[in-house]
Amino acid sequence: EYLIRTIIVQFMSCWISAYFYGWITIKCKYFMIPPTMIHFIWNQINPRLLGSIYTNTSGWMIGQQWKINGVGLMGCFVYFIVAIIIII
């Protein structure tokens, strides 16, 4: 339904979240287990809680996936705030 919008928002969210995962990796002295585990846990929680942006199915929260999903617009906002906190 919102194909282009979903792709753009998902790209932005993934790009911003890379900053967070990169920061964790650097803090762990490039030991890859902690960021990998955080990403794995996130991939288990996100579809159940917020739904799947890939299949456009709702989870516990109901709404348009490109807006509410952690890999959607809300994910962009949250990861952007986390990036600002990390920088400060």
N, CA, C and O of each residue as an XYZ file, in Angstrom:
352
protein
N       0.816     -1.191      0.000
C       0.000      0.000      0.000
C       0.866      1.263      0.000
O       0.630      2.171     -0.797
N       1.859      1.327      0.881
C       2.761      2.480      0.958
C       4.178      2.024      0.623
O       5.089      2.212      1.429
N       4.374      1.441     -0.526
C       5.635      0.790     -0.865
C       6.828      1.735     -0.809
O       7.785      1.456     -0.087
N       6.805      2.823     -1.529
C       7.949      3.747     -1.581
C       8.209      4.352     -0.208
O       9.356      4.425      0.232
N       7.157      4.782      0.465
C       7.292      5.361      1.800
C       7.905      4.349      2.768
O       8.781      4.697      3.560
N       7.449      3.113      2.705
C       7.971      2.067      3.582
C       9.444      1.828      3.307
O      10.231      1.695      4.245
N       9.829      1.771      2.054
C      11.230      1.538      1.695
C      12.109      2.676      2.196
O      13.175      2.425      2.758
N      11.689      3.905      2.005
C      12.485      5.062      2.442
C      12.624      5.089      3.957
O      13.719      5.298      4.480
N      11.517      4.879      4.662
C      11.551      4.904      6.125
C      12.386      3.753      6.665
O      13.143      3.934      7.618
N      12.258      2.578      6.071
C      13.042      1.429      6.521
C      14.526      1.672      6.282
O      15.350      1.332      7.131
N      14.875      2.245      5.159
C      16.274      2.569      4.872
C      16.827      3.529      5.921
O      17.921      3.319      6.444
N      16.070      4.579      6.228
C      16.531      5.560      7.214
C      16.696      4.923      8.589
O      17.674      5.195      9.286
N      15.756      4.087      8.980
C      15.830      3.443     10.285
C      17.041      2.521     10.381
O      17.750      2.524     11.387
N      17.273      1.741      9.344
C      18.437      0.839      9.344
C      19.740      1.627      9.357
O      20.696      1.234     10.026
N      19.783      2.716      8.636
C      20.991      3.539      8.579
C      21.275      4.172      9.938
O      22.419      4.181     10.392
N      20.235      4.702     10.591
C      20.418      5.323     11.902
C      20.750      4.265     12.953
O      21.587      4.511     13.821
N      20.116      3.101     12.895
C      20.389      2.058     13.889
C      21.805      1.510     13.759
O      22.357      0.992     14.729
N      22.393      1.617     12.587
C      23.782      1.170     12.406
C      24.723      1.958     13.310
O      25.736      1.425     13.763
N      24.401      3.211     13.573
C      25.209      4.025     14.491
C      25.188      3.413     15.888
O      26.228      3.302     16.537
N      23.996      3.013     16.352
C      23.834      2.388     17.665
C      24.617      1.079     17.753
O      25.360      0.864     18.711
N      24.456      0.214     16.772
C      25.164     -1.074     16.795
C      26.670     -0.880     16.651
O      27.449     -1.619     17.253
N      27.078      0.090     15.875
C      28.505      0.398     15.757
C      29.088      0.886     17.062
O      30.207      0.521     17.420
N      28.333      1.717     17.782
C      28.787      2.225     19.077
C      28.955      1.080     20.076
O      29.944      1.026     20.807
N      27.981      0.168     20.102
C      28.087     -0.994     20.993
C      29.318     -1.812     20.631
O      30.051     -2.253     21.517
N      29.550     -2.016     19.356
C      30.706     -2.788     18.900
C      32.006     -2.137     19.346
O      32.908     -2.826     19.822
N      32.116     -0.834     19.201
C      33.335     -0.130     19.620
C      33.515     -0.221     21.126
O      34.626     -0.459     21.598
N      32.432     -0.035     21.897
C      32.512     -0.114     23.357
C      32.921     -1.511     23.825
O      33.549     -1.657     24.874
N      32.569     -2.526     23.055
C      32.928     -3.910     23.398
C      34.272     -4.303     22.797
O      34.621     -5.483     22.764
N      35.025     -3.317     22.324
C      36.336     -3.532     21.709
C      36.256     -4.521     20.548
O      37.095     -5.410     20.403
N      35.223     -4.339     19.729
C      35.000     -5.100     18.496
C      34.713     -6.575     18.738
O      34.849     -7.391     17.826
N      34.319     -6.923     19.958
C      33.838     -8.268     20.250
C      32.391     -8.319     19.767
O      31.554     -7.564     20.263
N      32.086     -9.177     18.828
C      30.822     -9.116     18.098
C      29.635     -9.777     18.797
O      28.498     -9.614     18.354
N      29.874    -10.512     19.872
C      28.768    -11.213     20.528
C      27.714    -10.246     21.107
O      26.528    -10.453     20.852
N      28.088     -9.200     21.873
C      27.040     -8.321     22.432
C      26.143     -7.651     21.380
O      24.922     -7.717     21.517
N      26.692     -7.008     20.334
C      25.771     -6.406     19.360
C      24.960     -7.449     18.592
O      23.819     -7.193     18.207
N      25.543     -8.609     18.374
C      24.816     -9.676     17.683
C      23.649    -10.160     18.528
O      22.552    -10.377     18.013
N      23.883    -10.330     19.827
C      22.817    -10.781     20.720
C      21.710     -9.727     20.844
O      20.527    -10.065     20.851
N      22.096     -8.453     20.942
C      21.091     -7.390     21.018
C      20.245     -7.375     19.742
O      19.023     -7.234     19.800
N      20.897     -7.520     18.608
C      20.166     -7.529     17.336
C      19.256     -8.759     17.240
O      18.125     -8.652     16.766
N      19.735     -9.911     17.680
C      18.932    -11.136     17.657
C      17.690    -10.984     18.536
O      16.579    -11.315     18.121
N      17.892    -10.478     19.752
C      16.763    -10.286     20.666
C      15.768     -9.293     20.076
O      14.557     -9.506     20.147
N      16.277     -8.207     19.492
C      15.403     -7.217     18.855
C      14.583     -7.858     17.739
O      13.395     -7.567     17.597
N      15.206     -8.724     16.953
C      14.491     -9.379     15.854
C      13.426    -10.351     16.354
O      12.495    -10.675     15.617
N      13.551    -10.820     17.592
C      12.529    -11.692     18.168
C      11.375    -10.877     18.761
O      10.213    -11.266     18.648
N      11.700     -9.748     19.392
C      10.692     -8.931     20.071
C       9.900     -8.065     19.090
O       8.676     -7.982     19.192
N      10.579     -7.424     18.148
C       9.938     -6.455     17.254
C       8.718     -7.008     16.516
O       7.670     -6.364     16.555
N       8.788     -8.164     15.845
C       7.594     -8.642     15.128
C       6.431     -8.983     16.061
O       5.270     -8.781     15.705
N       6.739     -9.498     17.245
C       5.662     -9.857     18.177
C       5.003     -8.621     18.780
O       3.787     -8.586     18.970
N       5.801     -7.626     19.075
C       5.285     -6.431     19.732
C       4.721     -5.420     18.729
O       3.592     -4.951     18.878
N       5.508     -5.093     17.720
C       5.134     -4.026     16.789
C       4.654     -4.525     15.434
O       4.095     -3.751     14.657
N       4.860     -5.798     15.138
C       4.472     -6.336     13.844
C       5.661     -6.429     12.908
O       6.776     -6.052     13.267
N       5.423     -6.924     11.723
C       6.484     -7.106     10.739
C       6.302     -6.128      9.590
O       5.282     -6.140      8.901
N       7.299     -5.286      9.397
C       7.251     -4.340      8.283
C       7.484     -5.073      6.957
O       7.104     -4.579      5.896
N       8.109     -6.250      7.025
C       8.418     -7.013      5.811
C       7.171     -7.673      5.235
O       6.996     -7.719      4.018
N       6.300     -8.187      6.112
C       5.083     -8.851      5.645
C       3.839     -7.994      5.852
O       2.733     -8.401      5.497
N       4.024     -6.796      6.431
C       2.937     -5.860      6.710
C       1.850     -6.492      7.578
O       0.659     -6.317      7.320
N       2.272     -7.233      8.611
C       1.339     -7.836      9.551
C       1.507     -7.183     10.916
O       2.614     -6.813     11.306
N       0.411     -7.048     11.628
C       0.435     -6.396     12.932
C       0.883     -7.359     14.018
O       0.682     -8.570     13.926
N       1.483     -6.802     15.027
C       1.809     -7.537     16.237
C       0.829     -7.118     17.314
O      -0.355     -6.919     17.041
N       1.320     -6.984     18.543
C       0.479     -6.558     19.653
C      -0.046     -5.143     19.429
O      -1.212     -4.860     19.704
N       0.806     -4.261     18.934
C       0.395     -2.889     18.610
C      -0.207     -2.901     17.202
O       0.313     -3.566     16.306
N      -1.274     -2.184     17.018
C      -1.944     -2.165     15.721
C      -1.791     -0.777     15.102
O      -1.975      0.239     15.772
N      -1.456     -0.751     13.829
C      -1.306      0.505     13.105
C      -0.598      0.264     11.790
O      -0.256     -0.871     11.459
N      -0.380      1.317     11.051
C       0.332      1.194      9.782
C       1.796      0.900     10.078
O       2.455      1.644     10.804
N       2.296     -0.184      9.513
C       3.635     -0.661      9.832
C       4.731      0.350      9.520
O       5.704      0.451     10.267
N       4.592      1.087      8.450
C       5.650      2.046      8.105
C       5.743      3.152      9.150
O       6.763      3.837      9.227
N       4.696      3.342      9.957
C       4.722      4.369     11.001
C       5.164      3.822     12.353
O       6.030      4.409     13.001
N       4.578      2.696     12.791
C       4.766      2.252     14.171
C       5.903      1.269     14.370
O       6.356      1.090     15.501
N       6.372      0.637     13.333
C       7.353     -0.430     13.503
C       8.709      0.104     13.933
O       9.065      1.248     13.648
N       9.461     -0.747     14.627
C      10.808     -0.382     15.059
C      11.766     -0.185     13.903
O      12.803      0.460     14.056
N      11.431     -0.733     12.751
C      12.230     -0.521     11.549
C      11.513      0.496     10.660
O      11.856      0.658      9.488
N      10.527      1.171     11.220
C       9.772      2.182     10.499
C      10.056      3.577     11.034
O      11.143      3.850     11.543
N       9.083      4.441     10.916
C       9.251      5.837     11.306
C       9.546      5.990     12.801
O      10.416      6.775     13.177
N       8.836      5.255     13.653
C       9.104      5.334     15.092
C      10.506      4.843     15.411
O      11.172      5.394     16.287
N      10.957      3.822     14.714
C      12.329      3.350     14.898
C      13.338      4.436     14.554
O      14.359      4.583     15.226
N      13.045      5.196     13.503
C      13.927      6.321     13.139
C      14.024      7.310     14.285
O      15.118      7.742     14.649
N      12.882      7.669     14.855
C      12.884      8.637     15.954
C      13.641      8.100     17.165
O      14.470      8.801     17.746
N      13.355      6.865     17.539
C      13.998      6.283     18.725
C      15.497      6.157     18.515
O      16.273      6.573     19.375
N      15.918      5.596     17.394
C      17.355      5.443     17.137
C      18.047      6.799     17.012
O      19.208      6.930     17.400
N      17.364      7.802     16.483
C      17.952      9.136     16.378
C      18.187      9.722     17.772
O      19.236     10.312     18.031
N      17.218      9.558     18.660
C      17.379     10.033     20.036
C      18.516      9.296     20.724
O      19.319      9.910     21.427
N      18.594      7.977     20.527
C      19.693      7.192     21.106
C      21.030      7.680     20.560
O      21.995      7.799     21.315
N      21.104      7.961     19.273
C      22.351      8.458     18.676
C      22.749      9.802     19.282
O      23.927     10.035     19.549
N      21.779     10.681     19.498
C      22.069     11.982     20.122
C      22.591     11.782     21.543
O      23.554     12.433     21.948
N      21.964     10.889     22.295
C      22.414     10.603     23.667
C      23.830     10.057     23.659
O      24.643     10.434     24.503
N      24.136      9.173     22.719
C      25.486      8.603     22.617
C      26.501      9.701     22.322
O      27.591      9.713     22.894
N      26.148     10.616     21.436
C      27.069     11.696     21.069
C      27.335     12.615     22.258
O      28.463     13.061     22.466
N      26.293     12.893     23.032
C      26.443     13.792     24.188
C      27.229     13.072     25.240
O      27.484     13.627     26.308
